[in-house]
Amino acid sequence: MEKSPNRAVSLIWKCAGKPCITAAFLCLVPGILLLKVPSGGTAWVFVGCGFVLLAVWLYLTLRRKLPLWGSGVLWWGIGYCLRFAYILRFPYYQMQHDVNRFTSESGHAAYIWYLFTKGHLPDMDVRTVWQFYHPPLHHSLCAAWMRLLTALGLPEAQVFEGVQLLPLCYSCLALAVFGLLLRELGLKGAAFTLPMSVMAVHPIFIILAGSINNDMLSILFMLTALLLAIRWYRTPRMRTILGLALAIGLGMMTKLSAYMTAPAVAVLFLMMLWKQRRKPLRLIGQFAAFGAVCVPLGLGWEIRNLVTWGVPLTYIPRLSEKSGQYVGNIPVLQRLFDFSPHQFTYIYDCYTQYGQAYNEYNPLVGLMKTAVFDEFLNTDRFPSLHGFGEVLFWSQILLAAGALYALVWVLRHSETPLRAALCITYGVVLANYFVFCFTHPHTCTQSMRYATPVIYTSLACLGLRMQGSTGGKAETAAGQLLTAVTMVFVLTSFLVFGLVVR
């Protein structure tokens, strides 16, 4: 970590080094103030600030006057500006997944409204109301936030819109935690900057910044758990493992799928236990404390529902086979290996209910499409996306191919279990995603929001591969090509979410 040149910069770095305080202040406080003013023009202010920060980064980078910490702060600021502009441009009920409106009888918004108005957890079989089966942490935080906004005198319409400030905060905080993860892995120079820049402007994290379901908070906890697991392995302290237990437990209290960080953590636990097998008592005590915190937090909701109403621990509602997006009638091999050209003629997510010719059925193709466009971004809704969309999609494909190669390299040349943990997380998440796509065979399950950790783990592996370069001609040429593709992706995504999606 570089030293700051003066006291003013040192103050900024200390603030940026405390991401919880920084994200909460910069997202929530200005957000409350902006709820009282029209948001249309304000979004352009944030876009303009993003352009300025991007220009500053480019200028200082070309002049080789930008320290590593400065690059991280600038990219965090760019990501912050794009996320804030995005939530200011769309009302809380647009561009959402399973949300509906607060006045609806089901959905995530109705769940939040239930907690806000009744002040207690659902007292019915959660299978009877759509989306009420989810663990309550995120929805409870949203309800508490609505109470605060109401106490501040905001009218109901602004209180509803203000709920988006929480996922905005989660997304910005995840970006800061990702930067800390890269530094924990010892990445420097382009090995740090390129992954950080992609994470800052990646479409899925901008879109999830405005999604008032529980996706973004669970991703934040999973990313935090990965960071703390690496820190614990390097220095196995009780306070670190308790933080890790809270991250996994609270993640599962947000969304049960946050358990997918646990296999990598378990591997690190076993490896450390083997290293200290001659004196294991201290570690066993830490493991006991970990379980005492993590298990009740992570499974308390599911056990409550199982005991009270007989809800299975891993319950997920199923859509009907009569649904218009059902793809279970397509052969498994075709869904897995059909990459025929017609699937790329229209590079956006395909639903017959939205007027496309077929329902997206290949899980991998759906994953790549929704990673940059989700379900809602396409040229039918945003005609100016023509041209930009093609560049964004195909640059992402090239970037994903490079990241996959980097992941394989890390797996083969990993010097420590820490790097292998990234590959385990990637593999568990991707395997879970494919299983989910076939046990719940509908187009809506083929979404990157169910496999988001593959992005930050593969980006971290990409940075590790770049840092491990030997400097040969082939590796130098590959690094330059990767840098060019990354910059194309980053700049295109910036333009799409700065100028096109509005």
C-alpha positions in Angstrom: 0.0 0.0 0.0 1.6 3.2 -1.2 2.1 6.2 1.1 0.1 9.3 0.4 2.0 12.4 -0.7 0.3 14.8 1.7 -2.2 15.0 4.5 -5.2 15.7 2.3 -4.6 12.7 0.2 -3.8 10.6 3.3 -7.2 11.5 4.6 -8.9 10.4 1.4 -7.0 7.1 1.5 -8.0 6.5 5.1 -11.6 7.1 4.3 -11.4 4.8 1.2 -9.8 2.2 3.4 -12.9 2.1 5.5 -15.4 1.0 2.8 -18.4 0.6 5.1 -18.3 4.2 6.2 -17.4 5.5 2.8 -20.1 3.6 0.9 -22.8 4.4 3.6 -22.0 8.1 3.6 -21.7 8.6 -0.2 -24.7 6.5 -1.1 -27.2 7.0 1.7 -26.7 10.6 2.8 -26.7 12.2 -0.7 -29.5 9.8 -1.7 -31.8 11.1 1.1 -31.2 14.6 0.0 -31.8 13.8 -3.7 -35.1 12.2 -2.9 -36.5 15.7 -2.4 -35.4 17.0 -5.9 -36.3 15.9 -9.5 -33.9 13.2 -10.5 -33.8 13.5 -14.3 -31.1 16.2 -14.5 -29.3 14.9 -11.4 -28.5 11.6 -13.1 -26.6 13.6 -15.8 -24.5 15.3 -13.0 -23.4 11.9 -11.9 -22.6 10.8 -15.5 -20.6 14.0 -15.9 -18.6 13.3 -12.7 -17.9 9.8 -14.0 -16.5 11.2 -17.2 -14.3 13.6 -15.3 -13.0 10.8 -13.1 -12.4 8.6 -16.2 -10.5 11.5 -17.8 -8.4 12.0 -14.7 -7.5 8.3 -14.5 -6.5 8.2 -18.2 -4.4 11.4 -17.9 -2.5 10.3 -14.8 -2.1 6.8 -16.1 -0.6 8.0 -19.4 1.8 10.3 -17.5 2.6 7.4 -15.1 1.8 9.6 -12.1 -1.0 7.5 -10.6 -0.2 5.3 -7.6 -2.1 2.1 -7.1 -4.3 3.4 -4.3 -5.3 6.3 -6.5 -6.3 4.0 -9.4 -8.5 2.0 -7.0 -10.2 5.1 -5.6 -10.8 6.6 -9.1 -12.4 3.4 -10.4 -14.5 3.1 -7.3 -15.6 6.6 -7.9 -16.4 5.9 -11.6 -18.5 2.8 -10.5 -20.2 4.9 -7.9 -21.3 7.5 -10.4 -22.7 5.0 -12.9 -24.6 3.2 -10.2 -26.1 6.3 -8.8 -27.1 7.6 -12.2 -28.7 4.3 -13.0 -31.0 4.3 -9.9 -32.0 7.9 -10.5 -33.2 7.1 -14.0 -35.5 4.3 -13.2 -38.4 3.9 -10.7 -38.1 1.2 -8.2 -40.6 -1.1 -10.0 -38.8 -1.1 -13.4 -35.8 -3.3 -14.4 -36.5 -5.6 -11.4 -36.7 -9.3 -10.8 -39.7 -10.8 -8.9 -40.4 -7.4 -7.2 -43.8 -6.1 -8.3 -44.9 -3.0 -6.3 -45.2 -2.2 -2.7 -49.0 -2.2 -3.1 -48.9 -5.7 -4.6 -49.9 -8.9 -2.8 -46.7 -10.8 -3.6 -43.1 -10.3 -4.6 -40.1 -8.8 -2.9 -41.7 -5.3 -2.5 -44.8 -6.8 -0.9 -42.5 -8.8 1.5 -40.8 -5.5 2.5 -44.1 -3.8 2.8 -45.4 -6.6 5.1 -42.5 -6.2 7.4 -42.8 -2.4 7.3 -46.5 -2.3 8.2 -46.8 -5.3 10.5 -43.5 -5.1 12.2 -42.9 -8.9 12.5 -41.9 -11.9 10.4 -44.5 -13.6 8.2 -46.8 -15.7 10.4 -48.0 -18.0 7.7 -46.7 -20.8 5.6 -44.2 -18.9 3.4 -45.0 -21.1 0.4 -48.5 -19.4 0.1 -47.1 -16.0 -0.9 -44.7 -15.7 -3.8 -41.2 -14.7 -2.7 -42.0 -14.7 1.0 -39.9 -17.9 1.4 -36.7 -15.9 1.3 -34.7 -15.3 4.5 -35.6 -12.0 6.0 -32.4 -10.0 6.5 -32.5 -7.8 3.4 -36.2 -7.3 3.5 -36.0 -6.4 7.2 -33.2 -3.8 6.5 -35.3 -2.3 3.8 -38.3 -2.1 6.1 -36.2 -0.4 8.8 -34.8 2.0 6.2 -38.4 2.9 5.1 -39.2 3.6 8.7 -36.2 6.0 8.9 -37.2 7.8 5.7 -40.8 8.1 7.0 -39.5 9.5 10.2 -37.5 12.1 8.2 -40.8 13.3 6.8 -40.5 12.0 3.2 -43.8 11.3 1.5 -44.7 7.7 0.6 -43.7 7.9 -3.0 -40.1 9.0 -2.1 -39.9 6.4 0.6 -40.6 3.7 -2.0 -37.9 5.1 -4.3 -35.5 5.5 -1.4 -35.4 1.7 -0.9 -33.1 1.6 -4.0 -30.4 3.4 -2.0 -29.7 0.2 0.0 -28.7 -2.0 -3.0 -26.8 0.9 -4.3 -24.8 1.0 -1.1 -24.3 -2.8 -1.2 -23.0 -2.7 -4.8 -20.6 0.2 -4.1 -19.4 -1.6 -1.0 -18.9 -4.8 -3.0 -16.7 -2.9 -5.4 -14.6 -1.6 -2.4 -14.3 -5.1 -0.9 -13.2 -6.5 -4.3 -10.4 -3.9 -4.4 -9.4 -5.1 -0.9 -9.4 -8.7 -2.2 -7.1 -7.8 -5.1 -4.7 -6.1 -2.7 -4.9 -9.1 -0.3 -3.8 -11.3 -3.2 -0.8 -9.0 -3.7 -1.8 -7.7 -7.1 -0.2 -4.5 -8.4 -0.1 -2.4 -11.5 -2.2 -3.6 -14.4 -2.9 -6.9 -12.6 -4.9 -4.8 -10.1 -6.2 -2.0 -12.3 -7.7 -4.1 -15.1 -9.9 -6.4 -12.9 -10.9 -3.4 -10.8 -12.0 -1.4 -13.8 -14.1 -4.3 -15.2 -15.7 -4.7 -11.8 -16.4 -1.0 -11.6 -18.4 -0.8 -14.8 -19.6 -4.3 -15.2 -23.3 -4.1 -16.3 -24.6 -6.8 -13.8 -23.3 -4.9 -10.8 -24.8 -1.6 -12.1 -28.2 -3.3 -12.7 -28.2 -5.0 -9.3 -27.4 -1.7 -7.7 -31.0 -0.7 -8.5 -32.6 -4.1 -7.8 -34.5 -4.1 -4.5 -34.5 -7.9 -4.2 -32.0 -9.7 -2.1 -29.4 -10.5 -4.8 -26.9 -7.7 -4.2 -26.6 -8.0 -0.4 -26.0 -11.8 -0.7 -23.3 -11.1 -3.3 -21.7 -8.6 -0.9 -21.6 -11.1 1.9 -20.2 -13.8 -0.3 -17.4 -11.5 -1.6 -16.7 -10.4 2.0 -16.5 -14.1 3.1 -13.9 -14.8 0.4 -11.8 -11.9 1.5 -12.0 -12.8 5.2 -11.3 -16.5 4.5 -8.0 -15.5 2.7 -7.1 -13.2 5.6 -7.8 -15.9 8.1 -5.7 -18.5 6.3 -2.8 -16.1 6.4 -3.3 -15.2 10.0 -5.8 -17.5 11.8 -7.2 -15.2 14.4 -10.4 -15.6 16.4 -11.8 -12.2 15.4 -11.2 -12.9 11.7 -12.9 -16.3 11.8 -15.9 -14.7 13.7 -16.1 -12.1 10.9 -16.1 -14.9 8.4 -18.8 -16.7 10.3 -20.9 -13.5 10.3 -20.4 -13.0 6.6 -21.5 -16.5 5.6 -24.3 -16.6 8.2 -25.7 -13.2 7.4 -25.3 -14.0 3.7 -27.5 -17.1 4.1 -29.9 -15.0 6.2 -30.2 -12.9 3.1 -30.3 -15.6 0.5 -29.7 -19.3 1.1 -27.4 -19.6 -2.0 -24.7 -17.7 -0.1 -23.7 -21.1 1.2 -21.7 -21.5 -2.0 -18.8 -19.8 -0.4 -18.6 -22.5 2.3 -16.9 -25.3 0.3 -13.8 -23.1 -0.4 -13.8 -22.0 3.2 -14.0 -25.6 4.3 -11.0 -26.5 2.2 -9.0 -23.7 3.8 -10.0 -24.9 7.2 -8.9 -28.4 6.5 -5.6 -27.3 5.0 -4.8 -25.1 8.0 -5.8 -27.9 10.4 -3.4 -30.2 8.6 -0.6 -27.6 8.9 -1.2 -27.3 12.6 -2.1 -30.9 13.2 0.5 -31.2 16.0 -1.2 -28.4 18.0 -4.8 -28.4 16.8 -6.7 -27.2 19.9 -6.6 -23.5 19.1 -8.0 -24.1 15.7 -10.7 -26.5 17.0 -11.8 -23.7 19.3 -12.0 -21.3 16.4 -14.0 -23.8 14.4 -16.4 -24.3 17.2 -16.9 -20.5 17.6 -17.4 -20.3 13.8 -20.1 -22.9 13.9 -21.8 -21.4 16.9 -22.2 -18.1 15.0 -22.7 -19.2 11.4 -25.1 -22.1 11.7 -27.9 -20.4 13.7 -27.7 -17.3 11.5 -27.5 -19.2 8.3 -30.2 -21.9 8.9 -32.4 -20.3 11.6 -35.1 -19.1 9.1 -35.2 -22.4 7.3 -35.4 -24.5 10.5 -38.2 -22.2 11.8 -40.2 -22.7 8.6 -39.5 -26.5 8.6 -40.6 -27.0 12.2 -43.6 -24.7 12.0 -45.1 -25.4 8.6 -43.0 -28.3 7.2 -41.3 -26.2 4.5 -38.3 -28.1 3.1 -34.9 -26.6 4.1 -34.0 -25.9 0.4 -37.4 -25.0 -0.8 -37.6 -23.0 -4.0 -40.9 -22.5 -5.8 -41.3 -24.0 -9.3 -43.0 -22.4 -12.2 -45.5 -24.4 -14.1 -44.6 -26.5 -17.1 -47.4 -24.6 -18.8 -45.5 -21.4 -18.4 -44.7 -19.5 -21.6 -40.9 -19.7 -20.8 -40.7 -23.4 -20.1 -37.8 -25.0 -21.9 -37.7 -28.4 -20.1 -39.1 -30.0 -23.3 -35.8 -29.3 -25.1 -33.3 -32.2 -25.0 -30.5 -31.9 -22.4 -27.7 -32.3 -25.0 -29.2 -29.6 -27.2 -29.5 -27.2 -24.3 -25.9 -27.8 -23.4 -24.1 -28.0 -26.7 -26.3 -26.1 -29.2 -24.4 -22.9 -30.2 -26.1 -22.5 -33.5 -25.8 -19.0 -35.2 -29.4 -18.1 -34.7 -28.8 -17.7 -31.0 -26.4 -14.9 -31.7 -28.3 -13.1 -34.4 -30.2 -11.4 -31.6 -27.6 -11.0 -28.8 -30.1 -10.1 -26.1 -32.0 -12.4 -23.8 -34.9 -14.1 -25.7 -38.4 -14.5 -24.4 -41.4 -15.3 -26.7 -43.6 -13.4 -24.2 -41.5 -10.3 -25.2 -41.9 -10.9 -28.9 -38.7 -12.8 -29.7 -38.7 -15.9 -31.9 -37.8 -18.4 -29.2 -37.1 -18.8 -25.5 -33.5 -18.8 -24.4 -32.6 -22.4 -23.7 -28.8 -22.7 -23.6 -27.6 -22.0 -20.0 -24.2 -20.8 -21.1 -25.6 -18.5 -23.9 -28.1 -17.2 -21.4 -25.4 -16.6 -18.9 -23.3 -14.5 -21.3 -26.3 -12.5 -22.5 -27.7 -11.6 -19.1 -24.3 -10.8 -17.8 -24.3 -7.6 -19.8 -28.0 -7.0 -20.7 -29.9 -8.8 -18.0 -33.5 -9.5 -19.2 -34.5 -6.0 -19.9 -31.7 -4.3 -22.0 -32.2 -4.7 -25.7 -32.7 -2.6 -28.9 -36.5 -3.0 -28.7 -36.5 -1.0 -25.5 -33.4 1.1 -26.1 -32.9 1.6 -29.9 -29.7 3.6 -29.4 -28.1 0.4 -28.0 -27.5 -0.6 -31.7 -23.8 -0.9 -32.2 -22.9 -0.4 -28.6 -24.6 -3.7 -27.7 -22.6 -5.7 -30.2 -19.3 -4.3 -29.1 -20.2 -4.9 -25.4 -21.3 -8.4 -25.9 -18.4 -9.7 -28.1 -15.7 -7.9 -26.0 -17.2 -9.6 -23.0 -16.9 -13.0 -24.8 -13.2 -12.4 -25.4 -12.7 -11.2 -21.9 -14.5 -14.2 -20.5 -12.3 -16.5 -22.6 -9.2 -14.8 -21.2 -10.5 -15.1 -17.7 -11.3 -18.8 -18.1 -7.7 -19.4 -19.4 -6.4 -17.5 -16.4 -8.5 -19.6 -14.0 -7.1 -22.8 -15.5 -3.6 -21.4 -15.2 -4.1 -20.5 -11.5 -5.5 -23.9 -10.8 -2.5 -25.6 -12.4 0.2 -23.2 -11.1 -1.2 -22.2 -7.8 1.5 -21.9 -5.2 -0.9 -21.6 -2.2 -4.4 -22.9 -1.3 -5.6 -19.3 -1.3 -5.6 -19.1 -5.1 -7.1 -22.6 -5.4 -10.0 -21.3 -3.2 -10.9 -18.9 -6.0 -11.2 -21.8 -8.4 -13.3 -23.8 -5.9 -15.8 -21.0 -5.5 -16.0 -20.5 -9.3 -16.6 -24.2 -9.8 -19.2 -24.6 -7.1 -21.2 -21.5 -8.3 -21.1 -22.6 -11.9 -22.1 -26.2 -11.1 -24.9 -24.9 -8.9 -26.1 -22.7 -11.7 -26.2 -25.5 -14.3 -28.0 -27.8 -11.9 -30.6 -25.0 -11.2 -31.1 -24.5 -14.9 -32.1 -28.1 -15.3 -34.1 -28.6 -12.1 -36.0 -25.4 -12.8 -36.0 -25.4 -16.7 -37.3 -21.9 -17.5 -35.6 -19.1 -19.3 -35.7 -16.8 -16.2 -33.3 -19.2 -14.3 -30.7 -18.8 -17.0 -29.5 -15.5 -15.5 -26.1 -14.2 -14.4 -27.7 -13.0 -11.1 -27.6 -16.7 -10.1 -23.9 -17.0 -10.8 -22.5 -13.6 -10.2 -19.5 -14.8 -8.1 -18.0 -16.3 -11.2 -17.3 -12.8 -12.4 -15.3 -11.6 -9.4 -13.4 -14.9 -8.9 -12.4 -15.1 -12.6 -11.4 -11.4 -12.6 -9.2 -12.1 -9.5 -7.6 -15.1 -11.4 -7.1 -12.9 -14.4 -5.1 -10.5 -12.2 -3.1 -13.4 -10.8 -2.2 -14.6 -14.3 -1.1 -11.1 -15.3 1.1 -10.8 -12.3 2.5 -14.2 -12.9 3.7 -13.3 -16.5 7.3 -14.1 -17.2 7.7 -11.3 -19.7 8.2 -13.4 -22.8 7.2 -12.1 -26.2 4.1 -14.3 -26.5 2.9 -13.3 -22.9 3.6 -9.7 -23.5 1.6 -9.7 -26.8 -1.2 -11.6 -25.0 -1.2 -9.1 -22.2 -1.4 -6.2 -24.6 -4.3 -7.8 -26.4 -6.1 -8.4 -23.1 -5.5 -4.8 -22.0 -7.0 -3.6 -25.3 -10.1 -5.9 -25.0 -10.6 -4.8 -21.4 -10.5 -1.2 -22.3 -13.0 -1.7 -25.1 -15.3 -3.5 -22.7 -14.9 -0.9 -20.0 -15.4 2.2 -22.2 -18.3 0.6 -24.0 -20.0 -0.3 -20.8 -19.4 3.2 -19.5 -21.0 4.7 -22.6 -24.0 2.3 -22.5 -24.9 3.1 -18.9 -23.8 6.7 -19.1 -25.5 7.7 -22.3 -27.7 5.0 -23.8 -29.6 3.3 -20.9 -31.9 6.1 -19.7 
